[in-house]
Amino acid sequence: MSDDSLTNTVTGGELVRSITWKQGLFIALGVPILILPSLYDVADTIWAFSIVMWTVCVLQGFLQNTAYGEMVTVFPKAAGLPGCAQVVFTPEVRTKKYDTGKLIGAFCAWCYWFAWTPVVSIFTLMIGDYLQYFVEPLADVNTLLLYVVLGLIIVTAMTLISSRGLTGGSVFGLILAVIAIVPLVVILIAAFFTGGDGGGAMFDFSLITNEFLPPGWDWGSVDIMLLFGVFALAQWSGCAWETAALYGPEYKKPNTDVPKALFACGIICLILYFFVSTTVFGSLGMDGISGYEDSMGEWVEGAGYHSIGPIATAVFGDIGGPIALTLLVAAMVLIIQTGFLGSSRTLFYMSHEGNVPKFLGKQNKHGMPVNAMLVVSAFNMILVVTATVEIGDFVGGPMMILAASAVAYCLAHVVALSAYYKSRTDARFKDLERPFSAPRGWKYVALAMVFYEAVILIPCLIYWMNTWMGLLTMIVGAIILVAFFPLWFYTQKTNPVDA
């Protein structure tokens, strides 16, 4: 690639090449915070074994993301995984009105979009829950009103900040990483030294050893399906550091910047996911996480989705705890920024490939996809409202959105890993230059992961959803996924783009 192709100008509908690998890493540094919404439900299903699961899940990410790191450097002008899939599956010459190959690549992009977009609404709900739990004046405020006001503030701020370009976004990410992720680690480290009864350490290793698996767990077929169901759920968090590669078209030197940013983020996630899950369970145990019945027969609520809250309060007290939790909220804002930027870029590139309406490809003077940002904001506000519904015994919340989104994430991996395999075997692509190359034979690793995602994870996730979340969650996910097909065919008819 010539130096001219790396200039920081907007030409031909391409995003600006303006960031280094460090800036890409800063933007993706919110990924470790993705563990927070799932900590409760995963631990509630498999108890302390969740520590092992989180670690293995991030290691799984190295298998997948090594393939992705290569693929985005082979196609440096493509927008991360969805863009690469679009290139690989779209034929050189269109032979019919509606091309199946293009539809496959486009569906990958849509699944990836649905996987990342709800990050905004999920963490808006998480922030609202933390605020109501720890800020007494907000405890009696109408929950829906709080969520909506909070959501409007967040999406407005994200749009204003991100519309000025990725460089500004990376600076914002670095600031939040310093003031949020570091204090989060401090909270958890402190649990090893203080916060417990009698002035000792809050962390108790016996809580892990005594509650390693749920009572009655016998590794039968039902247990195995639940285990892989939560693996699929956790993948949404533990493998999501491939987002560092999503900005492939915006790195100044994608050939070297992509693998540096990608694997640096992966190593950070591996350390933090093990550390966070171990500390939370070892400090709270199942009683502290899920709740328990006291000697008087009264139910004592556990931390639930506020897993870090009791640790911060126990370690830093009534004054220091809220301060630490304020910094935790800042960390959530960081991952909201990551999801907001990633999902808006996916829509932008889908528009330029003719897969969604053309107006989503509009850029402002800074080269940022402003219309896509506005659509992402509106969609998340709808999700925020939807997640507050109560039907019978079902109560919505962050996990309702996350579980539906996790199905889309699995489907996106099926298509993206298949695209990698095709890029290694198809005559059109197999001889292309590979500035960053995965180890020899990695195409077979990718093929095995396709089988794992499609045949094992997706069915088990659906089983887990039906068991733990109910039918409504599956309906929400199915509607959003299926909605893509009429939208795509409408776009092909009204605004066709040649392959």
Buried (B, 14 or more C-beta within 10 A) or exposed (E): EEEEEBEEEBEEEBBBBBBBBBBBBBBBBBBBBBBBBBBBBBBBBBBBBBBEBBBEBBBBBBBBBBBBBBBBBBBBBBBBBBBBBBBBBBEEEBEEEEBEBBBBBBBBBBBBBBBBBBBBBBBBBBBBBBBBBBEEEBEEBEBBEBBBEBBBEBBEBBBEBBBBBBBBBBBBBBEBBEBBBEBBBBBBEBBBEBBBEEEEBBBBEEBBEEBBBBEEBEEEEEBEBBBBBBBBBBBBBBBBBBBBBBBBBBBBBBBBBBBBBBBBBBEBBBBBBBBBBBBBBBBBBBBBBBBBEEEEEEEEEBBBBBBBBBBBBBBBEEEBBBEBBBBBBBBBBBBBBBBBBBBBBBBBBBBBBBBBBBEBBBBBEBBBBBBBBBBBBEBBBEBBBBBBBEEEEBEBBBBBBBBBBBBBBBBBBBBBBBBBBBBBEEEEBEEEEBBBBBEEEBBEBBBEBBEBBBEBBBBBBBBBBEEBBBEBBBEBBEEBBEEBEEBBEEBBEEBEEEB
